[in-house]
Amino acid sequence: MKLQEMTLTAYFAIFLDLLSVNRVDLHTPRRGNWFNEFGVDGGPAARQLRPKFNVFSKHVATQTGFQLPHVEIKHLILGAIILKGLGSLLFVFGSSFGAFILLLHQAISAPILYDFYNYDADKKEFAQLFFKFTQNLALLGALLFFIGMKNSMPRRSAKKKAPKAKTN
């Protein structure tokens, strides 16, 4: 396999892995519109994120003394969707900016979504959340590797060729 084929395969594998974190069944019709789960309150994602974000903000406040500002959960969900969508689209086309966006998304969302640190090590939830958290750390490492490889390759520059001397 050539290096270009391997990097293209790696791009595709990372992209599919990022998309598979939140699997959605698009073929199952719901009441009303198929894609209207977001609603006015953020939908089921907001209902799951609200308690986790509250615990995270209390944890940050007790550890650092810094109080996080009040944020609407539906705005956090919308921001996560935009970051993940835009970053994935740019990443597929080989943009390191897209990788930076995905890196930002992973760094912000992983500690909030997979809050294994709030559970005892003996509980089942701890193992499940810790496993998902380490998967996200692996994706974070893959994105860092992509950015490092992208920045280590020399860029092509348009060199001016010296005019050849005419011989008579």
Secondary structure, DSSP 8 states (H G I E B T S, - for coil): --HHHHHHHHHHHHHHHHHHTS---TTS--SS-TT--STTT-HHHHHHHHHHHHHHHHHHHHHH--------HHHHHHHHHHHHHHHHHHHHTT-HHHHHHHHHHHHHHHHHH--GGGS-TTSHHHHHHHHHHHHHHHHHHHHHHHHHHHHHS---------------
